[in-house]
Amino acid sequence: MATRRQRPVIVNIAEDEDFKVLSEKRYSFNWKSFKKTTTVYKLRIEKENDILGVMGIVDIPAEKRVEIKLLATSIENIGSNKVYDRVAGCLIAYACRIAITNYGMDACISLVPKTQLIKHYMQKYHMLNAGRQLFLEGHALFLLMREYIE
């Protein structure tokens, strides 16, 4: 069961040494293969080194959009027995922050979810369906940031 206690977290760009520990077994993907095509961010508890979640994004200025290409929480933070809840939400909210910083009220974030996660993203993060992608824009970006970051 996830802890109800909130812990301050830090999200920043993954460094080269981080890719040594971002294994496919613990984080669902081979993150080294994405570091050339995306900006990879890591989430960790403040003053701790353990990475709890990872996100790869691409900024698309022509569309005033930040696309989340890849999102993963560490294996112990998945499912009903997770250690920490809200890891993915904090990373998505961070993508919202980047989009708002870059594009203001015209900002948008999007992602292409696994089929089994579509309803989850729509219910938990209030994302809208745009066919192949889910997205958030406008006021919804600010609401998600407020819920997960502030």
N, C-alpha and C positions, 0 to 999 in steps of 0.2 A: 504494500500500500504506500502511495506517495506521501511524503511528509507534508504537513500543512504549514510548517514553518517556512517563511520566506527568507531567502538568502540573497544578498546583493550579488549581482552578476556583472561580468565584463564581457563585451563583445568587441573583438578586434580582428584584424586581418591575420590569418594563419601565416606563421613563419616557416622557413624551410625545415627547421628541426621538428615542427609539429607533424609534418607529413610522415615522419618515421613512426609515429604512434597512431596515426589515423588509418587503422587497418580495416580491411573490408569486413572482417569477422566482427569487429566491435561497432563500426559505423556504416555498415551496409554497402559501401562503395569503395572502389579504388580511388581515393581522393587525389593521389599524385597525378593521375591521368587528367584531372580537371583543372589543375592549377595553371595550365597554359591558356585555357579558354575562358575561365571564369575568375572572379575575385572571390577567394575562399575566406570566409569568416568563421571564427570559433567562438563558442560561448563557454565560459568557465565561471566558477564561483570566485568572487573577489578574494584575493590573497591565497588562492589555491591554483595548482597547475593542471589538474585533471580537466580534460575537455569533455563537456557534457553534450554538446551539439555542434553541428557543422552545417554551413550553408554556402553554396556557390551561386553567385549572382552575375548577371550581365546587365550593364547599363545600356539602354537603347534611347539615346537623346532625340532622335528623329520622331519617336513616338511618346516622348516624355514618360518613359516606362522603365522600371527595373524588373527584370525577369529572374525569378528564382529558378535556376536550372537544376539544383539539387539541394535537398534538405534532409538531414538525418540527425536523430538523437542517438546517443550511445545505447548499446543494447540493454543496459540495466535501467534505462529510462523509457522503455517501451512496454505497453501492455498494462494490465491491471495491477501488477506487482512492482511498478516502477518506483525508483528511489525518489526522483524529483518529477513533478508535473510542470507544465508550462514552458518547457525547454523550446519546443518548436514554436510556440506562440511568441516567445521573446525574440527568436530569430526572425520570424515573419515581421514582427513589429519593428525590428531594426532595419529590415528592408524598406518598410514604410518610411522610417525616418530618413533613410538615404534618398528615397524618391522625393519626399517633401522638401528636403534640403536642396535638391537639384532642380525641382520643377514646381514647387509651391502648390497652389490649389489645382494645378493641371496634372499633378502626379498620378501615377498608376503603378501598381505592382501586379505581377501575374505569375502563374506557374502551371505546369502541365502535371496533374496529379496521377498517381497510380489509380486505376479504376476503383479499387476497393476503398480509396480515401476521399473520393469526390464528395460524398455526403458529409463525411467528417469535417472537411475543410469548409464546406458551406454552412454547416451548423455551428461549429466551434469558432470559426474565424469570420463568419458572415460574408464569405466570398461569393461572388456571382459567377454564374456559368456563362461562358462565351464560346461554347462549342468545345473545342479541344482544350482550351485553357480556362482556368478560373482566375478571377481578378478582383481587385479592390481599387477604388478610386475616390477622389473627393473627400467628403466628410468621414467616410468609413475608415480611411487611412488614419485620421486623427483619433477616432474612437478606439481603434485597435492599439495604436501607440499608447494612448492613455491607460488602457486596460492592462497592458503588459510591460510598459516601460516606466511610467510615472508612479 
